[in-house]
Amino acid sequence: MTVAEIFETMDYGPAPESSAEAMAWIDGHGGRFGLFIDGAFTDPGSSFDTRNPATGKTLAQVTQATSEDVTAAVTAARKAQPGWEKLGGPGRARILYALARIIQKQSRLFAVLESLDSGKPIREARDIDVSLVARHFYYHAGMAQLMEDELPGARALGVCGQVIPWNFPLLMLAWKVAPALAMGNTVVLKPAEWTPLTALAFADLAREAGLPKGVLNIVTGDGAVGEAVVAADVDKVAFTGSTEVGKAIRRATAGSGKALTLELGGKSPFIVFDDADLDSAVEGIVDAIWFNGGQVCCAGSRLIVQEGIAEDFHERLRTRMAKLRVGDPLDKCIDMGAIVDPVQRDRIAAMVDGTTGQVHRGDAPEGCFYPPTLITGLDPADPLMQDEIFGPVLVGTTFRTPAEAVSLANNTRYGLAATVWTENVNLALDIAPKLASGIVWVNGTNMMDAAAGFGGVRESGFGREGGWEGLRAYVKGPEGKALKPVAPVAAPKEAKVTGLDRTAKLYVGGKQARPDGGYSRAVWSPRGALLGHVGLANRKDLRNAVEAARGAGAWSKTTGHQRAQILYYMGENLSARAGEFAARISDMTGATAKQAETEVAASVDRLFTWAAWADKYDGRAKGVPIRGVALAMNEPVGVIGQFAPDEMPLLGLISVIAPAMAMGNRTVTVASTAYPLAATDFYQVLETSDVPGGVVNILTGDATELAAQMGGHMDVDAVWSFSSSDISATIEAESAHNLKRTWVNNGRARDWSVTDAHTFLAQATEVKTVWIPYGEG
């Protein structure tokens, strides 16, 4: 194309990026790569090709790791971990700074390799991915420097097994590796089979930063290698990928004691109100769904437009689509590159070909490319509105009122990200907290930074990456001693029965309720006295309790001040009956009068402590490098199922209920199996303390029989278990149904005399990051 022709057509001329240096790096390894274990590349083994999706040509041959290779990598990481942690935060910071500088110095090499291997446009790899990678290592170098002051007592978990996807190969490596190394962990990382080259390049150059051998290990291959990493002797698994695989990992790690974070799929809504700057919103859509060819977990793939402007907006969008350029990813004038692999390209096509909506496509060349696509006229329940396509396909519907927009946006099993486009800041900040998502962008999209937590809710996974909240997944506190099971006192040979018979009921929806099954059991004192009977809850009782908790959603909207007043009131009422509760504890457990009085006093104090926290757990305004602000807002988790501890029946019960209440959650709490009467006495305190019905629900019975139902219940958002019964594995395995958060003791005791407020605060809240850019230009 001549200059004259360019002026005639106003088309962009080609601006190809050279791949010479990237290919020279590949050739320098003979075009074949082994694994990176213990600071060196192994000899190449049985291999597979990694290809340029834009041309179909082989770039290199990469080794298919075996289970023995994974074991060797974990062994190297295990050996290196104590020394790496002992180096201290400042020592690790120096090396992380060096890694960040090497990424900057070799930025073009990484960008070109990324574009060649994944098919993404060089502009995106160069200007977004690589710069964010450097930012993550710089940021987490600072976190390492501050660790000893800001996280006193925190320890590294140990060896982290990490499995990353193919859509952002180098950036996902940075998200996983940087915080892990900063906190003193070592890593065994498995990059995606289709896109391993930048991970291998990073490992190659990491030696120049002085990274000790064994601290970072890279094992390549297919999904079987990822399974081997998950099953290996690692202390934590971090996974980014599909929801289906995430569920399988949750089941595979259940009961293992391994820490787990999952960043999974999404079907993110892009809501456009009728007062929005429509041309600006159209550009937002381009960034939301056609960035990286739509191969983005948080892509704004569901367009929800206010009815009055829908026709105009769709027309503007179709006009803009016609100008998107699809082609050679190394051409700096290209907007969309290739789909990562023909398998993925064919999957996208098959999903679109079956639609009944109105389809509008842009242009794309032959080969492993897919055109930008808009599909309108779909019902909210249409498969394309519900299922993740993971391609450059935007599907849409319309709404009339803000309430309807929220309803449509939340009509999904996912909850990763959302976009709100409006010129009315009051409207934006009213809608953002109502959206079930971990991230909300206002008048922008795909804004990400190392300082701001990234992650989802529902079937988009759990845990955050980035910011202070992301570090929680890579540290641990002191480990408790092994917890001995506490069994109910057996019936004596000669019973002592005095006084009137009393059967304590369940507490559901603010009312005492008889158990559905009609069964109860006797509660005996160690001295052989009959203390009463308690009902044995079954799955129907659990169902009723969850329904009551779900119906008490107004509690999550009350102010922290109001919640505090009720918790203070509970403390006052418990204090007024301290002698009665102390006598009950002594009768049930055999504790001395002094011990029982101490437990009741600590319980009153614990209620006052959580009343104090109710309006003081602040969010953060993150220092992100934009003209705007990213607000990390602490929100209630929702309905939390709980198994109270057995070893301190009153203090333990209050220690799990009170923090959940303080942060706006509703609970379904299974009382101590061995000593349930403290809980059935306590609901009388709830009844006299203005606690709204359904906020706290108390069941009695066998924890082992309720564990599976609680863990698998689709309307429970999280499960905590401190029971002395062996139910941790059951809860974690069953939680995979809807990927609810779990916090289980894995048979380890906790010191209930200590509040441990920050751990409970983190477990009782979700962090939602709301990005609000501002300014006129």
C-alpha positions in Angstrom: 0.0 0.0 0.0 1.4 3.4 -1.1 1.2 6.6 0.9 -1.2 8.0 -1.7 -3.5 5.0 -1.3 -3.4 5.4 2.5 -4.5 9.0 2.2 -7.2 8.0 -0.3 -8.6 5.3 2.0 -7.6 6.5 5.4 -6.7 2.9 6.2 -3.8 2.1 8.5 -0.7 0.9 6.8 1.0 -2.2 8.2 3.4 -1.7 11.1 5.0 -5.1 11.7 7.0 -5.8 14.9 10.1 -7.9 14.3 10.2 -11.3 15.8 13.9 -11.8 15.2 15.1 -11.5 18.8 12.4 -13.7 20.2 13.1 -16.4 17.6 16.8 -16.0 18.4 16.1 -16.7 22.0 14.2 -19.8 21.0 17.0 -20.9 18.7 19.4 -20.3 21.5 17.8 -23.2 23.3 17.9 -25.3 20.2 14.1 -24.9 19.6 13.5 -27.4 22.4 12.9 -26.8 26.1 13.3 -28.9 29.1 11.7 -28.2 32.5 13.1 -25.6 34.9 13.8 -27.4 38.1 16.2 -26.4 40.9 17.6 -23.4 39.0 18.4 -25.1 35.7 16.8 -26.5 32.6 16.5 -30.2 32.4 17.3 -32.1 29.2 14.2 -32.0 26.9 12.1 -35.1 27.3 9.0 -36.3 25.5 7.7 -33.1 23.9 4.8 -31.4 22.2 4.7 -28.4 19.8 3.8 -24.9 20.8 2.5 -23.0 17.8 1.9 -19.5 16.6 -1.9 -19.5 16.3 -1.9 -16.7 13.7 0.2 -18.8 11.3 -0.1 -22.4 12.6 3.7 -22.7 12.5 5.6 -24.4 15.2 7.6 -22.1 17.5 9.3 -24.6 19.7 9.1 -28.1 21.2 8.3 -28.2 25.0 8.7 -31.1 27.4 5.7 -33.0 28.7 6.5 -33.3 32.4 5.9 -36.6 34.2 4.7 -37.1 37.7 8.3 -37.9 38.6 9.3 -34.5 37.2 6.6 -32.8 39.3 7.9 -34.6 42.4 11.4 -33.5 41.6 10.3 -29.9 41.3 8.4 -30.0 44.6 11.4 -31.6 46.3 13.6 -28.7 45.0 11.1 -26.1 46.2 10.8 -27.8 49.6 14.6 -27.8 50.0 14.9 -24.2 49.0 12.0 -22.8 51.1 13.5 -22.5 54.6 16.5 -20.6 53.3 14.3 -18.3 51.1 12.1 -17.5 54.1 15.1 -17.0 56.4 16.5 -14.5 53.9 13.9 -12.1 55.4 11.5 -9.6 53.8 14.2 -7.0 52.9 16.4 -9.7 51.4 13.6 -11.1 49.3 12.6 -7.5 48.3 16.0 -6.9 46.7 15.6 -9.9 44.4 12.0 -9.1 43.5 13.1 -5.5 42.6 15.8 -7.1 40.4 13.1 -9.3 38.7 11.0 -6.2 38.0 13.9 -4.4 36.5 14.8 -7.4 34.3 11.2 -7.5 33.0 11.5 -3.9 32.1 14.9 -4.3 30.4 13.6 -7.3 28.4 10.1 -5.9 27.9 10.1 -6.2 24.1 11.3 -9.8 24.2 8.5 -10.8 26.5 5.9 -8.9 24.5 6.9 -10.4 21.2 7.1 -13.9 22.7 3.7 -13.5 24.3 2.2 -12.3 21.0 3.7 -15.1 19.0 2.7 -17.8 21.5 -0.9 -16.6 22.4 -2.0 -14.7 19.3 -2.8 -11.5 21.2 -2.0 -8.1 19.5 1.5 -6.9 20.2 0.1 -3.5 21.3 -1.8 -5.3 24.2 1.2 -7.5 25.2 3.6 -4.5 25.0 1.5 -1.7 26.6 -0.7 -3.6 29.0 0.5 -7.1 29.9 4.3 -6.6 30.3 4.0 -3.3 32.1 1.5 -4.8 34.6 3.9 -7.7 35.1 6.7 -5.3 36.1 4.3 -3.4 38.3 3.4 -6.6 40.2 7.0 -7.4 41.0 7.8 -3.9 42.1 4.6 -3.7 44.3 5.3 -7.1 45.9 8.9 -6.2 46.5 7.5 -3.5 48.6 5.2 -5.9 50.4 8.2 -8.1 51.2 10.1 -5.1 52.6 7.1 -4.3 54.8 6.1 -7.8 55.8 7.9 -8.0 59.2 6.4 -4.7 60.3 2.9 -4.9 58.9 2.3 -8.6 59.2 4.0 -9.5 62.5 3.9 -13.2 63.3 2.9 -14.2 59.7 4.8 -17.1 58.3 5.1 -18.5 54.7 2.8 -21.4 53.9 5.7 -23.4 52.3 5.6 -24.7 48.8 2.9 -23.3 46.4 1.6 -25.2 43.5 0.3 -22.8 40.8 -1.6 -23.6 37.6 -2.2 -20.7 35.2 -4.2 -20.3 31.9 -3.3 -19.3 28.4 -5.1 -16.0 28.0 -2.6 -13.9 30.0 0.4 -16.3 30.4 3.0 -13.9 31.7 0.6 -11.7 33.7 -0.9 -14.7 35.4 2.6 -15.8 36.3 3.2 -12.5 38.0 -0.1 -12.5 39.8 0.8 -15.9 41.3 4.6 -15.9 41.7 5.2 -12.3 43.0 3.1 -12.5 46.2 4.1 -16.1 46.9 7.8 -15.2 46.7 7.4 -12.0 48.6 5.9 -13.8 51.6 8.7 -16.4 51.7 7.1 -19.3 49.8 8.6 -21.3 47.0 6.8 -22.1 43.8 6.1 -25.0 41.4 4.3 -23.4 38.5 2.5 -25.1 35.6 1.9 -22.8 32.6 -0.8 -23.5 30.0 0.0 -26.2 27.4 -0.7 -23.7 24.6 1.4 -20.8 25.9 4.5 -21.9 27.9 7.2 -19.7 26.3 7.1 -16.6 28.4 7.1 -18.6 31.6 10.2 -20.4 30.4 11.8 -17.1 29.4 11.0 -15.6 32.8 12.7 -18.6 34.5 15.7 -18.3 32.2 16.2 -14.6 33.1 15.3 -15.0 36.8 18.8 -16.4 37.4 20.2 -13.0 36.4 18.2 -11.4 39.2 20.0 -13.7 41.7 16.9 -15.9 42.4 18.2 -18.8 44.4 17.9 -22.2 42.8 14.7 -24.1 43.7 12.7 -21.0 44.7 11.0 -21.0 41.3 10.3 -24.2 39.3 8.4 -24.5 36.0 6.9 -27.7 34.8 5.2 -27.8 31.4 2.6 -30.0 29.8 -1.1 -30.8 29.5 -3.8 -31.0 32.1 -2.3 -34.2 33.6 0.7 -32.1 34.8 -1.7 -29.7 36.4 -3.4 -32.6 38.2 0.0 -33.8 39.4 0.8 -30.4 40.8 -2.5 -30.3 42.7 -1.9 -33.8 44.0 1.7 -33.2 45.0 3.1 -32.5 48.4 2.4 -28.8 48.3 1.0 -26.5 51.0 -1.1 -24.3 48.8 -2.8 -24.6 45.4 -3.6 -21.5 43.3 -5.5 -22.0 40.1 -6.9 -19.7 37.4 -9.0 -21.3 34.8 -12.4 -22.8 34.1 -15.1 -23.2 36.8 -15.4 -26.9 36.0 -11.7 -27.6 36.6 -11.9 -25.4 39.7 -14.6 -27.6 41.1 -12.6 -30.7 40.4 -9.6 -29.1 42.3 -11.8 -28.2 45.2 -12.8 -31.9 45.5 -9.3 -33.2 45.0 -7.9 -31.0 47.8 -10.7 -31.5 50.2 -9.5 -32.6 53.6 -5.8 -32.3 52.6 -5.2 -29.2 54.6 -3.9 -27.4 51.5 -4.7 -23.7 51.2 -6.7 -23.0 48.1 -7.6 -20.0 46.0 -9.6 -20.2 42.8 -10.0 -17.5 40.1 -12.5 -18.9 37.7 -14.9 -18.0 34.9 -17.2 -15.1 34.5 -20.1 -13.8 32.5 -19.7 -10.1 33.4 -22.5 -7.6 32.9 -21.9 -4.3 31.1 -24.8 -2.0 32.1 -25.5 1.1 30.1 -28.0 3.6 31.5 -29.8 6.1 29.3 -27.8 9.1 30.7 -24.5 7.6 29.7 -22.0 9.1 27.3 -22.9 6.6 24.6 -19.8 7.1 22.4 -17.6 6.6 25.5 -19.6 3.6 26.5 -19.1 2.1 23.0 -15.3 2.5 23.4 -15.8 0.8 26.8 -17.4 -2.1 25.2 -14.5 -2.4 22.7 -12.2 -2.7 25.7 -14.6 -5.0 27.6 -15.2 -7.7 25.1 -12.8 -7.4 22.2 -9.7 -6.8 24.2 -7.6 -10.0 23.9 -10.2 -11.3 21.5 -12.7 -11.7 24.4 -10.5 -14.4 25.9 -10.7 -12.7 29.3 -12.4 -14.2 32.4 -13.7 -10.7 33.4 -14.8 -9.7 29.9 -17.9 -7.6 29.8 -19.7 -10.2 27.7 -23.3 -9.4 28.7 -24.5 -6.1 27.4 -27.5 -4.8 29.4 -28.8 -1.5 27.9 -31.7 0.7 29.0 -34.6 0.2 26.7 -35.0 3.8 25.5 -31.5 4.0 24.0 -31.0 0.4 23.0 -31.6 0.9 19.3 -29.3 3.9 19.0 -26.6 2.3 21.1 -26.6 -1.0 19.1 -26.3 1.0 15.9 -23.3 3.0 17.2 -21.8 -0.3 18.3 -22.2 -2.0 14.9 -20.6 1.1 13.3 -17.7 0.8 15.6 -17.3 -2.9 15.0 -16.9 -2.3 11.3 -13.7 -0.4 12.0 -12.1 -3.0 14.2 -9.0 -4.5 12.5 -8.4 -8.3 12.9 -5.2 -9.9 11.7 -1.5 -10.5 12.3 -0.9 -10.0 16.0 2.6 -8.6 15.4 1.1 -5.8 13.3 0.9 -2.8 15.7 -2.1 -1.5 13.8 -4.2 -4.6 14.7 -7.0 -4.4 17.2 -7.7 -8.2 17.5 -5.3 -11.0 16.9 -5.7 -14.7 16.6 -7.7 -17.1 18.8 -5.2 -19.1 20.9 -5.9 -22.4 19.2 -8.1 -23.9 16.5 -9.9 -26.0 19.2 -10.9 -22.8 21.0 -11.9 -21.1 17.8 -14.1 -24.0 16.8 -15.7 -24.0 20.3 -16.7 -20.3 20.0 -18.1 -20.9 16.5 -20.2 -23.9 17.6 -21.7 -21.9 20.5 -22.6 -18.9 18.3 -24.0 -21.1 15.4 -26.7 -22.4 17.6 -28.2 -19.1 18.7 -31.6 -17.8 17.8 -30.7 -14.1 18.4 -29.9 -11.5 15.8 -26.2 -11.9 14.9 -24.0 -9.1 13.6 -20.4 -9.9 12.7 -17.4 -7.9 11.8 -14.6 -9.0 9.5 -11.8 -11.5 10.1 -9.3 -13.3 7.9 -9.2 -17.0 7.3 -7.4 -19.2 9.8 -7.5 -19.2 13.6 -9.4 -15.9 13.8 -12.9 -15.0 14.8 -14.7 -11.8 14.0 -16.0 -9.4 16.6 -19.7 -10.4 17.1 -22.8 -8.9 18.6 -25.9 -10.9 19.3 -29.1 -9.1 20.5 -32.6 -10.1 21.2 -31.7 -12.9 23.7 -33.7 -13.9 26.7 -31.9 -13.7 30.1 -32.1 -17.5 30.3 -30.6 -18.1 26.9 -27.5 -20.3 27.0 -25.4 -17.6 25.5 -26.5 -15.2 28.2 -25.5 -17.8 30.9 -22.5 -19.7 29.6 -19.0 -18.3 29.2 -18.1 -18.2 25.5 -14.5 -17.0 26.1 -14.3 -15.3 22.7 -15.0 -12.0 21.0 -18.8 -12.5 21.3 -21.0 -9.9 23.0 -24.6 -10.9 23.8 -27.2 -8.4 24.9 -30.6 -7.7 26.3 -32.4 -4.6 27.6 -33.9 -3.2 30.9 -36.3 -0.5 31.9 -35.5 0.3 35.6 -32.4 0.3 37.8 -33.9 -2.5 39.8 -34.4 -4.6 36.7 -30.8 -3.9 35.6 -29.5 -5.3 38.9 -31.8 -8.3 38.6 -30.5 -9.1 35.1 -26.9 -8.5 36.0 -27.1 -10.9 39.0 -29.0 -13.5 37.0 -25.9 -15.7 36.6 -24.0 -18.3 38.5 -20.8 -16.2 38.2 -19.7 -13.1 40.1 -16.3 -11.9 38.9 -16.8 -8.4 37.5 -19.3 -5.8 36.3 -19.4 -2.4 34.6 -21.8 0.4 35.2 -21.9 3.3 32.6 -23.7 6.4 33.7 -23.0 10.1 34.2 -25.0 10.0 37.4 -22.5 9.2 40.2 -25.3 8.8 42.7 -26.8 6.1 40.5 -23.5 4.4 39.9 -22.7 4.2 43.6 -26.2 3.0 44.4 -25.9 0.1 41.8 -22.4 -1.0 42.6 -23.0 -2.5 46.0 -26.0 -4.4 44.8 -24.1 -6.3 42.1 -22.9 -9.8 43.0 -19.3 -9.4 41.8 -15.9 -9.0 43.2 -15.1 -6.0 41.0 -17.2 -3.1 39.7 -15.9 -0.6 37.2 -17.7 2.7 36.9 -17.4 4.3 33.4 -14.4 2.1 32.6 -13.5 -1.5 32.2 -10.7 -4.0 32.6 -8.9 -1.7 35.1 -6.4 -3.8 37.1 -3.5 -3.1 39.3 -1.2 -4.9 41.8 -2.5 -2.7 44.6 -6.2 -3.6 44.1 -7.6 -7.0 44.8 -8.9 -9.1 41.9 -11.3 -12.0 42.4 -14.9 -13.1 42.4 -17.8 -14.6 44.3 -20.2 -17.4 43.5 -18.8 -19.8 40.9 -16.2 -17.3 39.8 -14.2 -18.7 42.8 -12.8 -17.3 46.0 -9.7 -15.5 47.2 -8.2 -12.3 45.9 -5.0 -11.6 44.0 -3.3 -8.2 44.5 -3.3 -5.8 47.4 -3.1 -6.5 51.1 -6.0 -8.9 50.8 -4.2 -11.0 48.2 -1.4 -11.6 50.7 -3.7 -13.5 53.1 -3.6 -16.5 50.7 0.2 -16.8 51.1 0.8 -16.6 54.9 -0.3 -18.5 58.0 -0.4 -17.9 61.7 0.6 -20.3 64.5 -0.7 -23.9 64.0 -2.9 -25.3 66.8 -2.4 -28.6 68.4 -4.2 -31.7 67.3 -7.8 -31.6 68.4 -9.2 -34.6 70.2 -12.8 -35.5 69.5 -15.2 -34.6 72.2 -18.0 -37.0 72.6 -21.3 -36.5 74.5 -21.4 -37.9 78.0 -22.7 -41.4 77.8 -25.8 -42.4 79.7 -24.9 -43.6 83.2 -25.8 -47.0 84.5 -27.8 -45.3 87.3 -29.4 -42.1 86.2 -30.1 -39.2 88.4 -33.3 -37.6 87.3 -34.7 -34.6 89.2 -37.1 -31.8 88.3 -39.4 -31.4 85.4 -38.5 -32.9 82.0 -37.3 -30.2 79.6 -36.7 -30.6 75.9 -34.8 -27.7 74.2 -36.0 -26.9 70.8 -34.2 -25.7 67.7 -34.1 -21.9 67.0 -35.2 -21.1 63.5 -36.4 -17.7 62.1 -36.5 -16.2 65.5 -38.8 -18.9 66.9 -38.3 -22.1 68.8 -39.1 -25.1 66.6 -39.5 -28.8 67.1 -37.1 -31.0 65.0 -38.7 -32.3 61.8 -37.7 -35.9 62.4 -39.2 -36.0 65.9 -36.1 -37.4 67.5 -34.2 -36.1 70.5 -31.4 -37.3 72.8 -30.6 -37.0 76.4 -27.9 -34.7 77.7 -26.1 -36.1 80.8 -23.7 -34.5 83.2 -20.4 -36.2 84.0 -21.9 -36.9 87.4 -24.8 -38.9 85.8 -27.5 -36.3 86.2 -30.0 -35.8 83.3 -29.7 -32.2 82.2 -32.4 -32.3 79.6 -33.1 -33.3 76.0 -32.2 -31.7 72.7 -33.7 -32.2 69.3 -31.8 -33.9 66.5 -31.9 -31.7 63.5 -32.1 -33.2 60.0 -31.7 -31.9 56.5 -35.2 -30.4 56.5 -34.5 -28.5 59.6 -31.3 -27.2 58.0 -33.3 -26.3 54.9 -35.7 -24.3 57.1 -32.9 -22.5 58.9 -31.2 -21.6 55.6 -34.5 -20.2 54.2 -35.0 -18.1 57.4 -31.4 -16.8 57.1 -31.8 -16.0 53.5 -35.1 -14.1 54.3 -33.3 -12.0 56.8 -31.3 -10.2 54.2 -32.2 -6.8 55.6 -29.6 -7.4 58.3 -26.8 -7.0 55.8 -28.1 -3.6 54.9 -28.3 -2.3 58.5 -25.6 0.1 59.6 -22.6 -1.0 61.6 -23.8 1.2 64.4 -27.2 -0.5 64.6 -25.6 -4.0 64.6 -23.2 -2.8 67.4 -26.2 -1.7 69.5 -27.7 -5.2 69.3 -24.5 -7.0 70.1 -24.0 -4.7 73.1 -27.5 -5.6 74.2 -26.8 -9.3 73.8 -23.7 -8.8 76.0 -25.8 -7.0 78.7 -28.4 -9.7 78.8 -25.8 -12.5 78.9 -24.1 -10.7 81.8 -27.4 -10.5 83.7 -27.7 -14.3 83.5 -24.0 -15.0 84.1 -24.6 -17.3 87.1 -27.1 -19.4 85.3 -24.9 -19.9 82.3 -21.9 -20.7 84.5 -23.9 -23.4 86.3 -24.9 -24.9 83.0 -21.3 -25.0 81.7 -20.2 -26.6 85.0 -23.0 -29.2 84.9 -22.4 -30.2 81.2 -18.6 -30.3 81.1 -17.6 -30.9 84.7 -15.6 -27.6 84.8 -15.1 -26.0 88.2 -17.2 -23.1 89.1 -14.3 -20.8 88.6 -13.6 -22.1 85.2 -17.2 -21.8 84.2 -17.5 -18.2 85.5 -14.3 -17.3 83.5 -15.8 -18.7 80.3 -19.0 -16.7 80.8 -17.1 -13.5 81.5 -15.0 -14.0 78.4 -18.2 -14.6 76.4 -19.6 -11.3 77.5 -16.4 -9.6 76.7 -16.3 -11.2 73.3 -19.8 -9.8 72.5 -18.6 -6.4 73.5 -15.5 -6.7 71.4 -17.5 -7.6 68.3 -19.9 -4.8 69.0 -16.9 -2.5 69.0 -15.7 -3.9 65.6 -19.2 -3.7 63.9 -18.6 -0.1 62.7 -14.8 0.0 62.6 -13.7 -2.5 60.0 -12.9 0.1 57.3 -12.2 -0.5 53.6 -9.3 1.1 51.8 -8.8 3.6 49.0 -6.2 1.9 46.9 -3.2 3.8 45.5 -3.7 2.7 41.9 -2.0 4.5 39.0 -5.1 6.1 37.4 -6.8 9.4 37.6 -9.4 8.1 40.0 -9.8 5.8 43.0 -10.2 2.1 43.6 -12.3 1.5 46.7 -11.9 -1.8 48.5 -15.2 -2.2 50.2 -15.8 -4.9 52.9 -19.2 -6.5 52.3 -21.0 -9.4 54.2 -20.4 -12.8 52.8 -24.2 -13.6 53.2 -25.4 -16.8 54.8 -22.7 -18.5 56.8 -23.1 -22.1 58.0 -21.2 -22.8 61.2 -20.2 -25.8 63.3 -19.4 -24.5 66.8 -16.5 -25.8 68.8 -17.0 -28.5 71.4 -14.2 -27.5 73.8 -15.7 -24.3 75.1 -19.4 -24.6 74.4 -20.5 -21.0 75.2 -17.4 -18.9 74.4 -16.8 -20.9 71.2 -20.4 -20.5 70.1 -20.3 -16.7 70.6 -16.9 -16.5 69.0 -18.2 -17.7 65.7 -21.7 -16.1 65.8 -20.7 -12.6 66.9 -18.1 -11.7 64.2 -20.5 -13.0 61.5 -23.3 -10.8 62.9 -21.0 -7.8 63.4 -20.1 -7.8 59.7 -23.8 -8.2 58.5 -24.0 -11.9 57.9 -26.7 -14.3 58.9 -25.8 -17.6 60.4 -27.1 -21.2 60.6 -25.1 -22.5 63.5 -24.9 -26.1 64.6 -24.2 -26.2 68.4 -21.6 -28.3 70.0 -22.6 -31.9 69.6 -21.2 -32.8 73.0 -22.5 -29.8 75.0 -25.5 -28.3 73.2 -27.4 -26.8 76.1 -25.2 -23.7 76.2 -26.5 -22.9 72.8 -30.2 -23.6 73.5 -29.9 -21.3 76.6 -28.2 -18.7 74.5 -31.1 -18.3 72.1 -33.1 -17.0 75.0 -30.6 -14.1 75.1 -31.2 -13.6 71.3 -34.9 -13.5 71.9 -34.6 -10.7 74.5 -32.0 -8.6 72.6 -33.9 -7.4 69.6 -32.0 -9.7 67.2 -34.2 -9.9 64.1 -35.7 -13.3 63.3 -33.5 -15.3 60.9 -30.3 -13.5 61.6 -29.1 -16.3 63.9 -30.5 -19.8 63.6 -29.3 -22.6 66.0 -29.6 -26.3 65.3 -28.7 -29.1 67.7 -27.7 -32.6 66.6 -24.9 -34.6 65.2 -22.3 -32.5 63.3 -21.2 -35.4 61.2 -24.8 -36.0 59.9 -25.3 -32.3 59.0 -21.8 -31.6 57.5 -22.6 -32.9 54.0 -25.9 -31.0 53.8 -24.4 -27.8 55.0 -21.4 -28.1 52.8 -23.4 -28.8 49.7 -26.4 -26.4 50.3 -26.7 -24.1 47.3 -28.1 -21.2 49.3 -25.3 -21.2 51.8 -22.4 -18.8 50.9 -19.7 -20.0 53.3 -19.2 -22.7 55.9 -17.0 -22.5 59.0 -16.2 -25.6 61.0 -14.5 -25.8 64.4 -16.2 -29.0 65.5 -14.0 -31.7 67.1 -15.7 -34.2 64.7 -13.8 -35.1 61.6 -15.9 -33.2 59.1 -13.5 -30.9 57.4 -13.0 -33.0 54.3 -16.7 -33.6 53.9 -17.5 -29.9 54.0 -14.7 -29.0 51.5 -15.7 -31.7 49.1 -19.4 -30.8 49.2 -18.7 -27.1 48.9 -17.6 -27.7 45.3 -21.3 -27.7 44.2 -21.4 -23.9 44.2 -17.8 -23.1 45.2 -18.7 -21.6 48.5 -16.0 -20.4 50.8 -14.9 -22.7 53.5 -12.9 -22.3 56.7 -12.3 -25.5 58.5 -10.0 -26.6 61.3 -8.6 -29.8 59.8 -8.5 -31.4 63.2 -6.5 -28.5 64.8 -7.5 -26.8 68.0 -7.9 -23.0 68.4 -7.3 -20.9 71.4 -10.7 -19.5 72.1 -9.4 -17.2 74.8 -7.9 -15.1 72.0 -10.2 -13.0 69.8 -8.0 -13.2 66.7 -10.1 -10.4 65.3 -8.4 -9.8 61.9 -8.7 -13.5 60.9 -12.4 -13.5 61.7 -12.9 -10.2 60.0 -11.3 -11.5 56.8 -13.4 -14.6 56.9 -16.7 -12.7 57.6 -16.3 -10.3 54.7 -15.9 -10.2 50.9 -13.8 -7.5 49.4 -15.4 -5.7 46.5 -13.2 -3.3 44.5 -15.1 -0.4 43.0 -13.1 1.5 40.4 -14.2 5.1 39.9 -12.2 7.2 37.4 -12.8 10.9 37.4 -12.0 14.1 35.5 -13.1 15.7 32.3 -10.1 14.8 30.2 
